[in-house]
């Protein structure tokens, strides 16, 4: 085995790494012993303490604030085809212990699965890949080879068009890198069937992270009137209808997404109980409130309002406003699910936004459950950034 080049840390800069974190920042590097200009994205290195102890193998991202990402605690490793295959099999086995029936889940979740910068979603015989760093892109061929060898998929789609890629100046494109992949792929979640627009939809086409929260919500929707705000293609609303909701209304700003809501409702035989409303969520909610509409269950699953820490103050206000609008539509004794996928928003800030909204709306609430992401989005205990999803279940007092 060929030894990796060394990446030397400054004295005292090894503390986070020793505590289990997987990112090395550029200001932690001894630039005299390891000039960052000597490395290229994807280069394998051994991260070495100032005293000469090798702490981990990593791959380089010399142009980024996070200039190296840990591959393994053992030395002289890289994201080779062999190592990636081992991690794919381990990740698959974990998911299938929790979700054994449909073959639809997030297969690889970055640092939590030892593949920093890589995301792979599985749609049974198809895979959708995101490579979110320059270093991860360097191992593209090895990853495809490992996925084919371990899972024998019908097709692999690369969605190289994420926001993080754009912010790093990486190219933006979508391409089939193995086999054939249709525009839309079937999936099953909680026993409900969908088709997802993997080539042109949001991110990888579907959001598996709320699977467990949607199951809990749907179980409480029988015979209730439901409002699904920011519905995308109907993950919450169609599952609620399939679970016996008497009426479901879905709001989204995308006419194309709402066409897929209708298609997915028809796929499950509940089209007559699902209605759609096109427009901005806040505007449509105000119109519904002005018309005297009320709902027994409301779910708010917005896009991330907070992309950067400096947006935190503005984001808190945005979450308070949409929760206040939702509460104006909630019947006494109704259920509100308030969600956030903003990594930078602490859960207690979402609780605070919901509390402020309830006071302003004059409606008392009781929190009954705090949900997070499913087991196919495992949290790395040393990397709080891997825990991003929040879902608060709150019951309105009668």
N, C-alpha and C positions, 0 to 999 in steps of 0.2 A: 504494500500500500504506500503510495506516495504521500509524503508529509505535506500538509497545507502550509502556506506562508503564515508568518505570525502577524497578528494585529495587537500591538502593545497598548495597554491601558495606562493612564496616569496613576500615580500613587493615590490610593483611596477610592479609585473609580470603579472598583470591582464589587462594591457592597450590594448593589441591586442584583447583579448577576448571581452572586452567591446566595441571595435570597430567593432565587428562582425565576426572576424576570428574564425575558428573551430578547430584549432590544438593547442595543448599544448606541448611545448618542455620540455625535461627532465631538462634543466638548469633553468627552471622557477618554479620548484617544491621545496618546503621547505622540504628538505630531512630529517630534524630532526623530523618534525611532520608527514611526509608521506614518509617513506623509500620505494623506488620503489621495493625493494625486497619483500615487503609485498603483492604485487599484482601479479595477473596472467593475461595473455592476455585474453581480453574479459570481465574482471570484470567490472560491472557498478559502477560508482563513481559520487559523487557530487563535482564539481570543486568549491573550496571555496577560496575566497580572504584572504589575511593575516589578514584583519579586521573581518573575520568571515561571510562575505556575500556569499551565494551560488549563483554562476554565471551561472551554466549550469550542465546538466547531460552529462556524457561522458562514453566511454568505454576505457579500459586500453590497452596499448601496452608497457609494462614496459621495454622491451629489445630494443626499438627503440628510435631514436632521437625524433621523434614525439611520445611521450609516452602516450598521451590520445587524443581522437577525440570526438568532441561534438556530442551528439545525439539530444539534445533539450535544450532550454534556461530554461525550467522548471525543477525543481529538481525531483529526485527519479524515472527517466525513464530509460529504456534500449531498445535495439533493439529486443523487444518481437514480437511474431507473430502478436499481435493486432496492435502495432505501425507500424510495417513493412507493414501490410495490408493497413492501412490508407495512408501511403506514396506511396505505389504502385498505389492505386486508384487515388491519386492526380497527380502523375507523368503521368499515362496513360491519364487522362483527358487533361492535358496540351499538350501532344504529339498529341492527336487526334484533338485538335483544329487547329493545324498547318498542320498535315498530316493525313487527315481523311479518305483516300480512300483505303489504302492497308494493314494496320495493320503491317507495317514493319518500325521499328525505334529503336533508343536506348531508352529503357524504364526507366532505372535507371542510373544516372550518378553521383555516389558518393556523395560528399559533397553538390553539387548543388541541390540534391534531399533529403538531410538529411539522407543519408545512406553511410557515409564515408567508403571507401574501397570496395564498392560493385558496380559492373557494370552488367547490364542485357540488352541484345539485344533481340528484339522481331522479330520473323519471322512468323507473323500471328499466327498459332496455336502452335508454338514451341518457346522455350526460351533458350538462351545461357547465362550462368552466369559466371562471374569472381569474385572471392573473393581475393582481392589483399593485405590484411593485416591479421596478425594472429588473431586480434580481430574480424575482419569480419568473418573469418572462424569459429569462436566460435558460430556464430548465423546461421550457415548453415541450420540446420534443421528447425529453425523458419522461415527463408527466403523461403525455399521450401514450407513449409506449407502455408505461406501467399500467395505465387504466385499461388499455386493450388486453394486456396480458392477464390481468387479474379479474376483470369483469366481463370481457368479451361483449362490449356494447354493440348495438346496431349502428349508432352514430354518436359523434361528439361535436358539440357546438362550442366555439370560443366566443364569449361576450367580452371583448376587449374594449369596452366603451364606458367604464365606470367613471364616476366623478373623481375618484382618487387618482386614476390614471391621467385624467385631464389636468389635474392640479400639479402633477409631476412632469407634465410636458410629454407624456408618452402618446403614441399613436392611438387613434380611436377607430375600431373596426369590429365587424361581426363576421365570422366565417366558420364554415364547417371544416373541421380539421381531421375528421375520420368518418368514413361511411356516408350515410345520408341522414339529414335531420329535417323533418317537415316544419312548416311555419308554426304550427301549434302541436303541442304534445299532450296526450292524455295523462291524467294522474288521479289517484284516489287518496282522499284524506278523510279520516274518521268515517270511512264507509261511504262517502259522498264523492261522486265523479265530477271531474272538471276537465276542461282543456285550457292550456296556458299558452300565451303567445310568446314562445321562447326567443324568437328571432327579433321581434320588434317591441315586446312588452317591457315593463320595468325590470331592471336588473337581470335576473336569470329567468324572468317570466312568472315566477310564483314566490310567495313568502311562506316558507315552511315554519318559520320561527314561532308563529302564533298557533300552531296546531293544537296544543294542549289547552290553550285559553279558548279557542273556538269550540272545542269539545265541551268544555265546562259551560260556556255561554249557551250553546245550542240546547243543552240538556235542560235549561231553564226557560226555554222559549215556547214550549208547547202551548197552543191556544192563545198566544200573546201577539200583540201588534208590535212589530220590530222596525227600527230605523237603523240602517247601516250607513254611516257617514264616512266618506273617503273609501268607498266600497271596492275600488279597483274592479276586479272581474268577479266579485261576489263571494269571496272566501268566507266571510262571516254570514252574510245575508242568505246565501243559498243553503248553507249548512243549517241555519236556523229554520228555513222553510222545510228542508228535508226532515228536520226533527219535529215538525208539526206546528210551527208558527202559523197562525191563521192568516197573517198578512205581513209582507216584508216590503219595505221601501229602501232603495239603494240610491245614494247620492255620489256622483263623481263628476269631475270637470271634463273628463274624456268621453266623448261620444262613442269612440271605438271600444273603450273598456266597458261601457254600459251595454253595447251590443253583445259582448261576451258574457255579461251578467245574464242577459236574456237567453243566450245559448246554453249556458251552464244550468240555468233554472229548467229549461226544457229537457236537458239531458237527464235530469233527475225527476221529471214528471211533476214539477211544482210551478210551472210557468204562470199559471192563472193566479198564483198567490204572491208573485214578485213583480213589483213596479219599479221603474227607474226615474230619476230626476237628474237632468244634466245641468251643470252649472257650478259655480264656486260654492264650496260647502257653507261658508258663513251666510252668503246671500240666500241660498235655498233654505237653510234652517230658519232664517228670519221670515221668509215668505210662508213657510209652513206654520210657524208660530202665529203670524198675523192672521192666517186662515183658520186658527183655532184647532190645529191638528195636535193630537197628543199620542204618545206611544208608551207601551208597557215596558219596552226594553230598547235602549239606545246604545250603540257602540261607536266610539270615536277612535279610529285607527289612522291618524294623519301621517303624512311623510315627516321626516325629521325637520323640525322647526329650527334646530340648533346644529349648525354644521361645524362651528368653531366655538371655543370657549368664550371668545369675546362677544358672541351673540347670545350669551346666557340670559341677560336681563331682558332683552327683546323677546326671547323665546318663552320665558316664564309668562310674560303678558299674553303671548299668543295662546298658550295652553289654557290660561285662565279664561280668556275670551271665548274660545270654542266650547269649553266646559259650561260656561254660563249660558251660551246659546242652546246647548244640548239639554240642560236642566229645564229650560223654559218649555221644552217639548216633552218632558217626562211626566207621566201620570203619577199621582200619589201611589206609593207602594211599588213604583217601577224600579227597574234595574238599569244602571248606567255602567258601562265598561269604558274606562278612560285609559287609552294606551299611549305610549311614547316609545319611539325607536331612536330617540336622540341620545347618543352615547354620553354626551356632556351634561345631560340633565339627571341629577341624582333623583332617586325615587322619592325621597322626602320633599323635594321641590315640586314634584307632580302632585303629591298629597296636599301640599300647601296650596297649589293652584286650584285644585278641586275644592278644598275647604273655602278659599276665598270666593270661588264661583258660587258655592252653595249659599253663602251668606248674602251675596249680592242678588241671588235669585230668590232668596227667602224660602229655601227648601232644605230641610234637614236631611243629612245623609249618614249612613252607617257603612263603614268599610267591612266587607265580609270576606274578601280574598285578595291577595296580592300575587299576581302571576308574573312569570318571566318567560324566557325562551325555552323551547323544548330540549330534550336530551340530545337531539342531533345538532344542537348549537352549544356544546359543553363549554363551561367557563373554566379558563385557566386560573387557578387560585392565586397566582402571583401577578396576573395581568387584569386589573379591573376593567380595562377597556373591552375585554371579551364579554362582559356582562352589560348589555346595552338595553335590553327590552324590558318594558314595564307594562303591566296591565292591572289596573285597579278596578275591582268589582265593588260597586257601592249601591246600596238599597236606599230609596227615598222613604222617609218616614211618612206614614199615612196622616 
